[in-house]
Amino acid sequence: MSSPADRIRRILGDGLKPPPDRNTEPRLRPAPEPGGEDGDNAVNRLSPELRARLDALGVGLAGRVPLRKTEEREDEAQRANRRPPAAALPLAPELAASIPLEAADARTPLRDLVGGAERETPHGRFLFLEQRIRMDADHGGVPLSDALEHPVPLRPHERAPGQVVEAGTLPLLPADEAVFIDTETTGLAGGTGTVAFLVGTGHVDGAHFVVRQYCMRDYPEEAALLHALVEDVGDAPLVSFNGRCFDWPLLVTRFRMHHMDPPPRAHLDLLPPSRRIWARTLHSHSLAALERYVLELERGEDLPGWRIPTAYFDYLRTGHADLVARAFRHNEIDVVSMLALFAQVGRTLADPVRRVVSPGDQLGTARLLLDLGQPEVARECLRAGIAAGDEAEGVPLKRLLGRLCRRAGDDDEALDHWKAVAVSGAGFDPEAYEQVAKIYEHRLKQFDDALEWTQAALDRAAPGGAIEAALKHRAARLRRRLAKDAP
């Protein structure tokens, strides 16, 4: 009769068999004999994609070295050419050397590889690791202490439920009041079958940034992990990267399955502001791209995120912990990178006129500032972009600035921007002509000019469409108005 642990593993582990006794050699599926029906000829017909998938599943192929041996050979080659950790990873020494990238013995327990300890809870034990990183250290090209000087404003949906904000004030989230959180999971699909086997958190404690990692070495340890996480985080505001859509909802699902109820809280996700601030500078806004181009960080040797679920299932199946140990380091760097990115986002929003240099980025930053309720700062950001960019780059900035100026009652500046958009040569823009005509008609009461711009738009509009019909209606109304005012 199977034990409760076996049943949990079978249900949540997608049919994986229980791991073998840690004292016995794990077995891989034997490779077919060369020359047979499933030999070299059959192997040669496999596509590279299928070969990669079979390797990831640990399936041996004829004429090839099994997965475990392949990984060992790759690791030997990498170790031979590897730079020292401090050179490959320009971080605080505590982080750069916190977790070794290789084990002396494949049988070394995960606890010993990562330097963690078992933590006792009312729900049992789990693996716990704590690292302390000095705030005066640099993460790539960003001093971690900068995060303390640049709190990040919260958009309305990011604030705690029921949070009262005084009129004219902008709620800010200081770094030393937040908990930075990141998860490593058994998959990316979400749902009740996806489990966060490793959760990393970070918080500022005086002169240090404390990174805590909570790991379940097997499914029965999940309740203990979640209990400790709820206890440690409390109701502190969260900072994540894509965590509002993935990490936190996944954890909330797991909390509820274990009859735990974390309190509501403020939650800042750094992905949306990063997409706005570096809208044009970066084609990708993954954390890896932001680390490289915004934080000036090179991780060096690292376990890619897409390999982490497979590494965990391999650990459950075989007991080999070397790749899961690398997942600890990957997770730890993610958490510290969020603190450095928090500093860069806060610094940019505190002075967007000088910090944002690309016109495309100024447009995105201005839209973010509007979400934050800062229209005047958004206007200044757009003006800086128009002054720095060429005519083509300035068109979308002038379009948004024209709207904001008209909303603010600055008709003369709005008129200038909409006229520039209309005659920019970027193609017929019916909105620009319409806005110019509206300002002349409704604000400046210059009906002749309003009719002139409306007629110019009619000359360029496609016949028979809704735009032409609206322009004809406006032109007819203006002619009636002019006839009425004629002496």
Phi, psi and omega in degrees: 000132184286149180280164176303322180297320179296319181294318178298316181296321181293321182286311186272340184266018175058044174082010180293143175286155177302147179296148179291169176303131184298345181267001179247154182287126178294149182251139172256156177299129184294146178283146177297154179289135177300143177088345179279190182298327180254027185274215188299321182298318180292322180296320182295339181277352181285142177286157177302325180296318180292322176301316181296320180293320178295321176299316181297331180273356179080025181266123179286151177236149180299138177077006181232157177280136179303164188306313184300316179293322179300314181297321180296320179293318178298318181296321179297318180293320180293320180294328180292328183253007187284138170283159177300148183306320183294332179278321180285335185228092186285075181235184171300143181305327181298322181279319184298327185246016188290325183229120180294150182268357176216156180251146177290332183220131180297343180271359181297128181298152180303320181303318181286326180296318185265350181077028181265186180215156176284138179242131183268137175223170175299343180258009181115199184249159172209172182271129185231139181221135178231132177237143178241121183244131182293137180289345178272008177277159175261139172249102191067240178255016185242121172292130181299331181294342178298332181298331180287337184267349186227080174297155183254130178290150182255134173284162186307316183284352179267349182281161179295143178303131179081004180294128181268127180240127179291146180300136179081000179252157181242113181294129182246146176252109175287146182297327184279002174253356188253161171245122178271133189223141178210147182236153168243127192237172179277003178174172182250003184280342184076196181086175186290342180275351180268132186236140172272100182278343179221123179239126177249135176232158176216141176212153180277130177228091181064241183270009183230154169254117186263119178256122177246139180233129183246120185231133171262120181282348175199162187303323180297347180273359185298317182299320179295317178301310184295322179299314180293323180296313178299319181295318184283320184282326181061226179249024182295148174298149181254148170233130182217176173235106188065021183279336178293330182265335187233293190301306185290315175302323178297316180294321179299320177300315180293322176303312184293326177294337178255018175060041174245149185225091178293144182288156175294155186199166171289148182213110177263122175257125185279348181293310181301313178295329178294321178296324181286312187293321180247045186299318184255331182299321184245135175279334176240141178241031172292162179297325179297318179293319178294322177299316186287315190260338180256316181270350181057047183244131171247117183292334188076217181289127184208151175275118181300146182301327183290343180270349188294314177303317179296321179298322181290316179295325176296322177296316178298323186280322190246336185088355177286123190252003187297317181289324177295327176298324176292329176297327175300314181293317177305314180295319180297317179293322176304314183295316180291324178298325178296323177296316179294320178293323175305316179297318181291320178295315180297319180294320181293315182289337177287333181212068185292334183296319182266332185279329182263126187246334181274133178304321178296323177290326179293327177294312179296320179295320178299319178295323176295319179296326176295319176299329181274001179078034180236068184294325182292319177295323177298320179296317179297321179296317179294319178299320179295322178293321179295319181293329185269336186263173177274181187298315182294319180292334185279347184300307180296329178292318180293325179297312179292321180294324176299319178297315183293322180293319179293322178296327180276357179086009179268081188292322183295315180292321178299318180298318180299316183291318181292324175296319180296323178293318184296323185256017187289340184084008180273010183111164182292124180240094184298330179296321181297314178297319181296317180295320177298314180297321180295317180296315179298319185282309190269330184260313185264349179058033178256085189289328177299313180294323178298317179293323181297316181288327177293319179293323178297323177291321178298325180295337183254347184286148177292135182291145174083002182262176180294326180294316179298319180297317180294321180292320177297321178297317179294317181297320179295320180294320180292322178296320177297320181295316179295320178297321180293322182276351181293143180290000000 
